[in-house]
Amino acid sequence: LSGQMSAAAAAAEAAYQSAVGGGSNLVLGFACVERGQVCRARGQLQQSRRWLREGLGVSEDRGLVSLLDGELAHTAAQLGDYATAEAALAEAEAKRRHNFLVYHLWLDLARPWVTAARYGRTAGVRQALEIASALRQANAPAYEAVALHDAVRLGAAAEVATRLGELSQDSTSVLLRSFAAHALALARHDHAGLERVSVELETIDALLLAAETAAEASHAYRLAGRSDSARRTAARAAALMTKCEGGATPALQSLQSPSLTPRQREIVTLAARGLSNEEIANRLVVSVRTVHNHLHQAYTKLGVHSRAELGGVLASARSGSEHLGRPQVWT
């Protein structure tokens, strides 16, 4: 919640290793919860799902199983695996222990995502706002901010920007401050502000949120008629998505990502590494003119004008990876 993702990952890893050697399945199950939560926060959604399923495989305590299923529903919904999300949420409800109130928070935070997938984003927003209101009454500002930011991600930035701004004023968390900046920029259609927030989120390793915000920046640039910037931020969002292991949240589903041919991708990757046109031509056994033409076409698609800009766009991508788009499923 403070935005120290690397430290959180190290703490979760240490807890898991200690649990493995301790012989307690209950402790091991809790460690799997922690690893699943941290991986989701960093955008490592497939890894999150794997840790939560490992926890379910060793846990027998009903309350802990409910918690693990709730977390699994949360992750599965953001992966677009709605069948798993709904089944896991139903199982979490069936095993919910009403005297274990601390578990209910995580289960509640999963609900808007499953609801949005089944009934539409408007229903998901309504539920996220209800949860945020309850957390405000419970004087849990950090978790209230999480619920409010979920409403932002589901389409209600204008409704919650003011409250998130108030919460960020009293917080030392870089993550919560990013939530507030994201809501305000999205509500104002501030393309440059959205791009700045995306960079900040990438810096703290919140890669799924960084990808979403870059996609929103691309849309805002497009609405403002700034086509080059729209293509550039779309390419950056697509590059970040390659690290998010199949994230299928609303902002990512609506991304109009550029599509490079295999040859264009090969050439721009070499160009971003600093090779000259002549060096690329020699390596690929093609003419310098061919390299020049492919680079020109790729620059146009990516909205960049130089090798330096190209390197910035590709820096977020894994070598040889590219997002090719997904069908729209959120409404």
C-alpha atoms as a printed R data frame, in Angstrom:
    type eleno elety resid chain resno       x       y       z
1   ATOM     1    CA   LEU     A     1   0.000   0.000   0.000
2   ATOM     2    CA   SER     A     2   2.975   2.338   0.434
3   ATOM     3    CA   GLY     A     3   4.138   1.602  -3.109
4   ATOM     4    CA   GLN     A     4   7.312  -0.244  -2.066
5   ATOM     5    CA   MET     A     5   6.682  -3.179  -4.384
6   ATOM     6    CA   SER     A     6  10.202  -4.619  -4.337
7   ATOM     7    CA   ALA     A     7  10.266  -4.619  -0.543
8   ATOM     8    CA   ALA     A     8   6.808  -6.196  -0.466
9   ATOM     9    CA   ALA     A     9   7.941  -8.926  -2.846
10  ATOM    10    CA   ALA     A    10  11.015  -9.630  -0.722
11  ATOM    11    CA   ALA     A    11   8.918  -9.793   2.464
12  ATOM    12    CA   ALA     A    12   6.423 -12.167   0.849
13  ATOM    13    CA   GLU     A    13   9.232 -14.379  -0.430
14  ATOM    14    CA   ALA     A    14  10.834 -14.487   3.024
15  ATOM    15    CA   ALA     A    15   7.511 -15.381   4.650
16  ATOM    16    CA   TYR     A    16   6.971 -18.168   2.124
17  ATOM    17    CA   GLN     A    17  10.443 -19.653   2.579
18  ATOM    18    CA   SER     A    18  10.007 -19.570   6.351
19  ATOM    19    CA   ALA     A    19   6.609 -21.254   6.045
20  ATOM    20    CA   VAL     A    20   7.966 -23.995   3.782
21  ATOM    21    CA   GLY     A    21  10.476 -24.933   6.461
22  ATOM    22    CA   GLY     A    22   8.025 -24.579   9.341
23  ATOM    23    CA   GLY     A    23   5.704 -27.469   8.600
24  ATOM    24    CA   SER     A    24   2.452 -25.545   9.140
25  ATOM    25    CA   ASN     A    25   0.001 -25.567   6.242
26  ATOM    26    CA   LEU     A    26  -1.894 -22.679   7.845
27  ATOM    27    CA   VAL     A    27   1.208 -20.475   7.834
28  ATOM    28    CA   LEU     A    28   2.069 -21.642   4.320
29  ATOM    29    CA   GLY     A    29  -1.424 -20.746   3.131
30  ATOM    30    CA   PHE     A    30  -1.108 -17.224   4.521
31  ATOM    31    CA   ALA     A    31   2.276 -16.854   2.828
32  ATOM    32    CA   CYS     A    32   0.635 -17.834  -0.471
33  ATOM    33    CA   VAL     A    33  -1.981 -15.127   0.095
34  ATOM    34    CA   GLU     A    34   0.803 -12.584   0.535
35  ATOM    35    CA   ARG     A    35   2.625 -13.715  -2.588
36  ATOM    36    CA   GLY     A    36  -0.588 -13.667  -4.590
37  ATOM    37    CA   GLN     A    37  -1.443 -10.150  -3.441
38  ATOM    38    CA   VAL     A    38   2.024  -8.781  -4.173
39  ATOM    39    CA   CYS     A    39   2.155 -10.368  -7.614
40  ATOM    40    CA   ARG     A    40  -1.233  -8.891  -8.518
41  ATOM    41    CA   ALA     A    41  -0.136  -5.452  -7.306
42  ATOM    42    CA   ARG     A    42   2.914  -5.708  -9.569
43  ATOM    43    CA   GLY     A    43   0.880  -6.899 -12.540
44  ATOM    44    CA   GLN     A    44   2.193 -10.477 -12.432
45  ATOM    45    CA   LEU     A    45  -1.271 -11.922 -12.755
46  ATOM    46    CA   GLN     A    46  -0.483 -15.474 -13.818
47  ATOM    47    CA   GLN     A    47   2.004 -15.792 -10.972
48  ATOM    48    CA   SER     A    48  -0.591 -14.386  -8.579
49  ATOM    49    CA   ARG     A    49  -3.078 -17.036  -9.671
50  ATOM    50    CA   ARG     A    50  -0.456 -19.765  -9.292
51  ATOM    51    CA   TRP     A    51   0.417 -18.781  -5.695
52  ATOM    52    CA   LEU     A    52  -3.228 -18.563  -4.668
53  ATOM    53    CA   ARG     A    53  -3.953 -21.981  -6.127
54  ATOM    54    CA   GLU     A    54  -0.953 -23.401  -4.285
55  ATOM    55    CA   GLY     A    55  -2.389 -21.966  -1.085
56  ATOM    56    CA   LEU     A    56  -5.747 -23.577  -1.790
57  ATOM    57    CA   GLY     A    57  -3.982 -26.868  -2.352
58  ATOM    58    CA   VAL     A    58  -2.527 -26.937   1.162
59  ATOM    59    CA   SER     A    59  -5.130 -25.073   3.255
60  ATOM    60    CA   GLU     A    60  -7.908 -26.694   5.243
61  ATOM    61    CA   ASP     A    61  -9.005 -23.824   7.500
62  ATOM    62    CA   ARG     A    62 -12.360 -22.568   6.149
63  ATOM    63    CA   GLY     A    63 -11.596 -18.929   6.843
64  ATOM    64    CA   LEU     A    64  -8.259 -19.097   5.075
65  ATOM    65    CA   VAL     A    65  -9.782 -20.975   2.128
66  ATOM    66    CA   SER     A    66 -12.397 -18.207   1.875
67  ATOM    67    CA   LEU     A    67  -9.632 -15.601   1.831
68  ATOM    68    CA   LEU     A    68  -7.648 -17.477  -0.821
69  ATOM    69    CA   ASP     A    69 -10.726 -17.936  -2.998
70  ATOM    70    CA   GLY     A    70 -11.564 -14.251  -2.688
71  ATOM    71    CA   GLU     A    71  -8.061 -13.309  -3.772
72  ATOM    72    CA   LEU     A    72  -8.251 -15.818  -6.631
73  ATOM    73    CA   ALA     A    73 -11.528 -14.257  -7.781
74  ATOM    74    CA   HIS     A    74  -9.878 -10.825  -7.746
75  ATOM    75    CA   THR     A    75  -6.912 -11.955  -9.846
76  ATOM    76    CA   ALA     A    76  -8.958 -14.108 -12.224
77  ATOM    77    CA   ALA     A    77 -11.343 -11.232 -12.980
78  ATOM    78    CA   GLN     A    78  -8.430  -8.984 -13.955
79  ATOM    79    CA   LEU     A    79  -7.160 -11.762 -16.223
80  ATOM    80    CA   GLY     A    80 -10.511 -11.979 -17.958
81  ATOM    81    CA   ASP     A    81 -11.064 -15.503 -16.581
82  ATOM    82    CA   TYR     A    82 -14.601 -14.794 -15.471
83  ATOM    83    CA   ALA     A    83 -15.716 -18.404 -15.003
84  ATOM    84    CA   THR     A    84 -12.933 -18.945 -12.451
85  ATOM    85    CA   ALA     A    85 -13.622 -15.574 -10.830
86  ATOM    86    CA   GLU     A    86 -17.312 -16.270 -10.291
87  ATOM    87    CA   ALA     A    87 -16.734 -19.817  -9.056
88  ATOM    88    CA   ALA     A    88 -14.009 -18.681  -6.651
89  ATOM    89    CA   LEU     A    89 -16.144 -15.841  -5.283
90  ATOM    90    CA   ALA     A    90 -19.066 -18.234  -4.709
91  ATOM    91    CA   GLU     A    91 -16.758 -20.664  -2.901
92  ATOM    92    CA   ALA     A    92 -15.340 -17.817  -0.811
93  ATOM    93    CA   GLU     A    93 -18.856 -16.853   0.251
94  ATOM    94    CA   ALA     A    94 -19.742 -20.431   1.117
95  ATOM    95    CA   LYS     A    95 -16.718 -20.754   3.429
96  ATOM    96    CA   ARG     A    96 -16.822 -17.242   4.840
97  ATOM    97    CA   ARG     A    97 -16.398 -17.167   8.641
98  ATOM    98    CA   HIS     A    98 -18.289 -14.269  10.117
99  ATOM    99    CA   ASN     A    99 -16.065 -14.081  13.194
100 ATOM   100    CA   PHE     A   100 -12.993 -13.523  10.990
101 ATOM   101    CA   LEU     A   101 -13.784  -9.944  10.018
102 ATOM   102    CA   VAL     A   102 -10.251  -9.180   8.821
103 ATOM   103    CA   TYR     A   103 -10.763 -11.644   5.950
104 ATOM   104    CA   HIS     A   104 -13.904  -9.870   4.764
105 ATOM   105    CA   LEU     A   105 -12.010  -6.799   3.550
106 ATOM   106    CA   TRP     A   106 -10.130  -8.694   0.871
107 ATOM   107    CA   LEU     A   107 -13.208 -10.554  -0.223
108 ATOM   108    CA   ASP     A   108 -15.143  -7.284  -0.493
109 ATOM   109    CA   LEU     A   109 -12.400  -5.667  -2.608
110 ATOM   110    CA   ALA     A   110 -12.688  -8.522  -5.108
111 ATOM   111    CA   ARG     A   111 -16.414  -8.066  -5.607
112 ATOM   112    CA   PRO     A   112 -16.495  -5.014  -7.916
113 ATOM   113    CA   TRP     A   113 -14.283  -6.745 -10.460
114 ATOM   114    CA   VAL     A   114 -16.424  -9.869 -10.608
115 ATOM   115    CA   THR     A   115 -19.602  -7.788 -10.636
116 ATOM   116    CA   ALA     A   116 -18.298  -5.563 -13.448
117 ATOM   117    CA   ALA     A   117 -17.410  -8.585 -15.538
118 ATOM   118    CA   ARG     A   118 -20.865 -10.122 -15.137
119 ATOM   119    CA   TYR     A   119 -23.188  -7.110 -15.008
120 ATOM   120    CA   GLY     A   120 -21.163  -4.274 -16.540
121 ATOM   121    CA   ARG     A   121 -18.853  -1.567 -15.279
122 ATOM   122    CA   THR     A   122 -21.669   0.631 -13.936
123 ATOM   123    CA   ALA     A   123 -22.649  -2.112 -11.494
124 ATOM   124    CA   GLY     A   124 -19.001  -2.638 -10.548
125 ATOM   125    CA   VAL     A   125 -18.536   1.075  -9.889
126 ATOM   126    CA   ARG     A   126 -21.647   1.186  -7.696
127 ATOM   127    CA   GLN     A   127 -20.321  -1.677  -5.606
128 ATOM   128    CA   ALA     A   128 -16.823  -0.182  -5.330
129 ATOM   129    CA   LEU     A   129 -18.322   3.102  -4.085
130 ATOM   130    CA   GLU     A   130 -20.435   1.269  -1.500
131 ATOM   131    CA   ILE     A   131 -17.341  -0.543  -0.231
132 ATOM   132    CA   ALA     A   132 -15.375   2.718  -0.116
133 ATOM   133    CA   SER     A   133 -18.153   4.354   1.899
134 ATOM   134    CA   ALA     A   134 -18.122   1.495   4.416
135 ATOM   135    CA   LEU     A   135 -14.334   1.724   4.717
136 ATOM   136    CA   ARG     A   136 -14.569   5.472   5.278
137 ATOM   137    CA   GLN     A   137 -16.970   4.875   8.148
138 ATOM   138    CA   ALA     A   138 -14.559   2.272   9.516
139 ATOM   139    CA   ASN     A   139 -11.733   4.869   9.383
140 ATOM   140    CA   ALA     A   140  -9.601   2.770   7.012
141 ATOM   141    CA   PRO     A   141  -8.307   5.481   4.632
142 ATOM   142    CA   ALA     A   142  -5.729   3.394   2.774
143 ATOM   143    CA   TYR     A   143  -8.249   0.701   1.891
144 ATOM   144    CA   GLU     A   144 -10.873   3.315   1.125
145 ATOM   145    CA   ALA     A   145  -8.418   4.719  -1.420
146 ATOM   146    CA   VAL     A   146  -7.979   1.269  -2.970
147 ATOM   147    CA   ALA     A   147 -11.749   0.862  -3.368
148 ATOM   148    CA   LEU     A   148 -12.084   4.368  -4.798
149 ATOM   149    CA   HIS     A   149  -9.279   3.712  -7.261
150 ATOM   150    CA   ASP     A   150 -11.025   0.541  -8.372
151 ATOM   151    CA   ALA     A   151 -13.997   2.799  -9.183
152 ATOM   152    CA   VAL     A   152 -11.617   4.980 -11.220
153 ATOM   153    CA   ARG     A   153 -10.364   1.964 -13.147
154 ATOM   154    CA   LEU     A   154 -13.945   0.934 -13.854
155 ATOM   155    CA   GLY     A   155 -14.921   4.368 -15.163
156 ATOM   156    CA   ALA     A   156 -15.846   6.738 -12.318
157 ATOM   157    CA   ALA     A   157 -12.822   9.059 -12.107
158 ATOM   158    CA   ALA     A   158 -14.835  12.275 -11.951
159 ATOM   159    CA   GLU     A   159 -16.952  10.976  -9.064
160 ATOM   160    CA   VAL     A   160 -14.045  10.141  -6.767
161 ATOM   161    CA   ALA     A   161 -11.165  12.449  -7.769
162 ATOM   162    CA   THR     A   162 -11.872  14.963  -5.001
163 ATOM   163    CA   ARG     A   163 -12.029  12.352  -2.238
164 ATOM   164    CA   LEU     A   164  -8.875  10.613  -3.475
165 ATOM   165    CA   GLY     A   165  -7.144  13.987  -3.453
166 ATOM   166    CA   GLU     A   166  -8.167  14.488   0.175
167 ATOM   167    CA   LEU     A   167  -6.869  11.064   1.139
168 ATOM   168    CA   SER     A   168  -3.556  11.603  -0.651
169 ATOM   169    CA   GLN     A   169  -2.893  14.823   1.290
170 ATOM   170    CA   ASP     A   170  -2.606  12.884   4.531
171 ATOM   171    CA   SER     A   171  -0.676   9.948   3.064
172 ATOM   172    CA   THR     A   172   3.035   9.302   2.662
173 ATOM   173    CA   SER     A   173   2.301   6.513   0.160
174 ATOM   174    CA   VAL     A   174   3.560   7.103  -3.361
175 ATOM   175    CA   LEU     A   175   0.960   4.591  -4.537
176 ATOM   176    CA   LEU     A   176  -1.976   6.451  -2.986
177 ATOM   177    CA   ARG     A   177  -0.669   9.745  -4.357
178 ATOM   178    CA   SER     A   178  -0.548   8.125  -7.787
179 ATOM   179    CA   PHE     A   179  -4.168   7.017  -7.324
180 ATOM   180    CA   ALA     A   180  -5.202  10.626  -6.718
181 ATOM   181    CA   ALA     A   181  -3.163  11.979  -9.636
182 ATOM   182    CA   HIS     A   182  -4.587   9.284 -11.905
183 ATOM   183    CA   ALA     A   183  -8.181  10.093 -10.990
184 ATOM   184    CA   LEU     A   184  -7.700  13.825 -11.477
185 ATOM   185    CA   ALA     A   185  -5.903  13.464 -14.829
186 ATOM   186    CA   LEU     A   186  -8.489  10.996 -16.121
187 ATOM   187    CA   ALA     A   187 -11.395  13.190 -15.029
188 ATOM   188    CA   ARG     A   188  -9.823  16.155 -16.844
189 ATOM   189    CA   HIS     A   189  -8.800  14.170 -19.939
190 ATOM   190    CA   ASP     A   190  -5.264  15.362 -19.167
191 ATOM   191    CA   HIS     A   191  -3.192  13.274 -21.578
192 ATOM   192    CA   ALA     A   192   0.178  14.561 -20.347
193 ATOM   193    CA   GLY     A   193  -0.858  14.043 -16.731
194 ATOM   194    CA   LEU     A   194  -1.919  10.468 -17.442
195 ATOM   195    CA   GLU     A   195   1.403   9.805 -19.137
196 ATOM   196    CA   ARG     A   196   3.293  11.172 -16.121
197 ATOM   197    CA   VAL     A   197   1.304   8.978 -13.737
198 ATOM   198    CA   SER     A   198   2.011   5.956 -15.921
199 ATOM   199    CA   VAL     A   199   5.742   6.600 -15.704
200 ATOM   200    CA   GLU     A   200   5.510   7.017 -11.911
201 ATOM   201    CA   LEU     A   201   3.629   3.743 -11.588
202 ATOM   202    CA   GLU     A   202   6.150   1.926 -13.752
203 ATOM   203    CA   THR     A   203   8.947   3.329 -11.583
204 ATOM   204    CA   ILE     A   204   7.477   1.691  -8.469
205 ATOM   205    CA   ASP     A   205   6.843  -1.543 -10.395
206 ATOM   206    CA   ALA     A   206   3.040  -1.296 -10.432
207 ATOM   207    CA   LEU     A   207   3.075  -2.465 -14.030
208 ATOM   208    CA   LEU     A   208  -0.596  -3.301 -14.572
209 ATOM   209    CA   LEU     A   209  -1.651   0.151 -13.400
210 ATOM   210    CA   ALA     A   210   1.126   1.702 -15.474
211 ATOM   211    CA   ALA     A   211  -0.119  -0.107 -18.582
212 ATOM   212    CA   GLU     A   212  -3.719   0.931 -17.936
213 ATOM   213    CA   THR     A   213  -2.769   4.575 -17.446
214 ATOM   214    CA   ALA     A   214  -0.632   4.615 -20.591
215 ATOM   215    CA   ALA     A   215  -3.597   3.215 -22.526
216 ATOM   216    CA   GLU     A   216  -5.810   5.963 -21.103
217 ATOM   217    CA   ALA     A   217  -3.194   8.564 -22.040
218 ATOM   218    CA   SER     A   218  -3.226   7.242 -25.602
219 ATOM   219    CA   HIS     A   219  -7.009   7.590 -25.761
220 ATOM   220    CA   ALA     A   220  -6.845  11.142 -24.378
221 ATOM   221    CA   TYR     A   221  -4.152  12.109 -26.881
222 ATOM   222    CA   ARG     A   222  -6.289  10.676 -29.687
223 ATOM   223    CA   LEU     A   223  -9.305  12.711 -28.570
224 ATOM   224    CA   ALA     A   224  -7.106  15.823 -28.589
225 ATOM   225    CA   GLY     A   225  -6.039  15.105 -32.175
226 ATOM   226    CA   ARG     A   226  -2.435  14.348 -31.236
227 ATOM   227    CA   SER     A   227  -1.992  11.228 -33.309
228 ATOM   228    CA   ASP     A   228   1.760  10.750 -32.859
229 ATOM   229    CA   SER     A   229   1.515  10.956 -29.074
230 ATOM   230    CA   ALA     A   230  -1.491   8.622 -29.142
231 ATOM   231    CA   ARG     A   231   0.463   6.013 -31.080
232 ATOM   232    CA   ARG     A   232   3.558   6.449 -28.916
233 ATOM   233    CA   THR     A   233   1.698   5.951 -25.632
234 ATOM   234    CA   ALA     A   234  -0.294   3.067 -27.126
235 ATOM   235    CA   ALA     A   235   2.980   1.377 -28.016
236 ATOM   236    CA   ARG     A   236   4.252   1.962 -24.492
237 ATOM   237    CA   ALA     A   237   1.056   0.520 -23.014
238 ATOM   238    CA   ALA     A   238   1.361  -2.528 -25.260
239 ATOM   239    CA   ALA     A   239   4.966  -2.988 -24.177
240 ATOM   240    CA   LEU     A   240   3.998  -2.818 -20.507
241 ATOM   241    CA   MET     A   241   1.208  -5.314 -21.120
242 ATOM   242    CA   THR     A   242   3.721  -7.937 -22.140
243 ATOM   243    CA   LYS     A   243   4.825  -7.964 -18.486
244 ATOM   244    CA   CYS     A   244   1.298  -8.201 -17.111
245 ATOM   245    CA   GLU     A   245   0.773 -11.833 -18.094
246 ATOM   246    CA   GLY     A   246  -2.551 -11.483 -19.826
247 ATOM   247    CA   GLY     A   247  -4.163  -8.549 -17.994
248 ATOM   248    CA   ALA     A   248  -7.644  -7.885 -19.405
249 ATOM   249    CA   THR     A   249  -8.945  -4.880 -17.464
250 ATOM   250    CA   PRO     A   250 -11.237  -2.308 -19.136
251 ATOM   251    CA   ALA     A   251  -8.497   0.196 -20.010
252 ATOM   252    CA   LEU     A   252  -6.395  -2.528 -21.611
253 ATOM   253    CA   GLN     A   253  -9.328  -4.041 -23.463
254 ATOM   254    CA   SER     A   254  -9.987  -0.710 -25.185
255 ATOM   255    CA   LEU     A   255  -6.355  -0.104 -26.162
256 ATOM   256    CA   GLN     A   256  -5.800   0.451 -29.858
257 ATOM   257    CA   SER     A   257  -2.276  -0.918 -29.905
258 ATOM   258    CA   PRO     A   258   0.035  -0.617 -32.908
259 ATOM   259    CA   SER     A   259   0.840  -3.783 -34.805
260 ATOM   260    CA   LEU     A   260   4.335  -4.190 -36.208
261 ATOM   261    CA   THR     A   261   5.193  -6.870 -38.718
262 ATOM   262    CA   PRO     A   262   7.770  -9.439 -37.560
263 ATOM   263    CA   ARG     A   263  10.420  -7.780 -39.756
264 ATOM   264    CA   GLN     A   264   9.588  -4.299 -38.459
265 ATOM   265    CA   ARG     A   265   9.757  -5.544 -34.877
266 ATOM   266    CA   GLU     A   266  13.123  -7.173 -35.552
267 ATOM   267    CA   ILE     A   267  14.553  -4.033 -37.119
268 ATOM   268    CA   VAL     A   268  13.280  -1.588 -34.491
269 ATOM   269    CA   THR     A   269  14.637  -3.819 -31.734
270 ATOM   270    CA   LEU     A   270  18.096  -3.710 -33.305
271 ATOM   271    CA   ALA     A   271  17.807   0.025 -33.913
272 ATOM   272    CA   ALA     A   272  16.847   0.596 -30.276
273 ATOM   273    CA   ARG     A   273  20.007  -1.269 -29.259
274 ATOM   274    CA   GLY     A   274  22.068   1.332 -31.123
275 ATOM   275    CA   LEU     A   275  22.849  -0.448 -34.397
276 ATOM   276    CA   SER     A   276  23.089   1.765 -37.478
277 ATOM   277    CA   ASN     A   277  21.052   1.102 -40.609
278 ATOM   278    CA   GLU     A   278  24.145  -0.332 -42.265
279 ATOM   279    CA   GLU     A   279  24.860  -2.661 -39.331
280 ATOM   280    CA   ILE     A   280  21.242  -3.858 -39.283
281 ATOM   281    CA   ALA     A   281  21.336  -4.445 -43.058
282 ATOM   282    CA   ASN     A   282  24.524  -6.513 -42.744
283 ATOM   283    CA   ARG     A   283  23.130  -8.568 -39.863
284 ATOM   284    CA   LEU     A   284  19.817  -9.316 -41.589
285 ATOM   285    CA   VAL     A   285  21.304  -9.587 -45.093
286 ATOM   286    CA   VAL     A   286  18.996  -6.963 -46.587
287 ATOM   287    CA   SER     A   287  19.617  -3.618 -48.245
288 ATOM   288    CA   VAL     A   288  20.098  -0.410 -46.290
289 ATOM   289    CA   ARG     A   289  17.103   0.993 -48.172
290 ATOM   290    CA   THR     A   290  14.944  -1.888 -46.891
291 ATOM   291    CA   VAL     A   291  16.016  -1.149 -43.328
292 ATOM   292    CA   HIS     A   292  15.264   2.545 -43.822
293 ATOM   293    CA   ASN     A   293  11.786   1.838 -45.214
294 ATOM   294    CA   HIS     A   294  10.871  -0.560 -42.398
295 ATOM   295    CA   LEU     A   295  12.088   1.906 -39.771
296 ATOM   296    CA   HIS     A   296  10.097   4.734 -41.342
297 ATOM   297    CA   GLN     A   297   6.924   2.621 -41.322
298 ATOM   298    CA   ALA     A   298   7.535   1.522 -37.717
299 ATOM   299    CA   TYR     A   299   8.176   5.120 -36.607
300 ATOM   300    CA   THR     A   300   4.821   6.123 -38.075
301 ATOM   301    CA   LYS     A   301   2.994   3.277 -36.349
302 ATOM   302    CA   LEU     A   302   4.681   3.954 -33.005
303 ATOM   303    CA   GLY     A   303   4.393   7.741 -33.152
304 ATOM   304    CA   VAL     A   304   8.135   8.353 -32.729
305 ATOM   305    CA   HIS     A   305  10.675  10.280 -34.781
306 ATOM   306    CA   SER     A   306  14.090   9.046 -33.669
307 ATOM   307    CA   ARG     A   307  16.046   6.110 -32.319
308 ATOM   308    CA   ALA     A   308  16.141   7.793 -28.911
309 ATOM   309    CA   GLU     A   309  12.328   7.921 -28.749
310 ATOM   310    CA   LEU     A   310  12.160   4.366 -30.060
311 ATOM   311    CA   GLY     A   311  14.322   3.151 -27.204
312 ATOM   312    CA   GLY     A   312  11.988   4.804 -24.698
313 ATOM   313    CA   VAL     A   313   8.926   3.102 -26.175
314 ATOM   314    CA   LEU     A   314  10.535  -0.332 -26.296
315 ATOM   315    CA   ALA     A   315  12.251  -0.099 -22.912
316 ATOM   316    CA   SER     A   316   9.183  -1.449 -21.112
317 ATOM   317    CA   ALA     A   317   8.850  -4.488 -23.359
318 ATOM   318    CA   ARG     A   318  10.427  -7.886 -22.980
319 ATOM   319    CA   SER     A   319  12.715  -8.680 -25.852
320 ATOM   320    CA   GLY     A   320  10.761 -10.071 -28.802
321 ATOM   321    CA   SER     A   321   7.318  -9.557 -27.211
322 ATOM   322    CA   GLU     A   322   4.308  -7.689 -28.565
323 ATOM   323    CA   HIS     A   323   0.710  -7.303 -27.556
324 ATOM   324    CA   LEU     A   324  -1.617  -7.785 -30.524
325 ATOM   325    CA   GLY     A   325  -4.854  -6.739 -28.851
326 ATOM   326    CA   ARG     A   326  -7.801  -8.557 -27.288
327 ATOM   327    CA   PRO     A   327 -11.510  -8.507 -28.015
328 ATOM   328    CA   GLN     A   328 -13.602  -6.090 -25.992
329 ATOM   329    CA   VAL     A   329 -15.423  -7.885 -23.180
330 ATOM   330    CA   TRP     A   330 -16.142  -5.164 -20.593
331 ATOM   331    CA   THR     A   331 -19.273  -3.055 -21.036
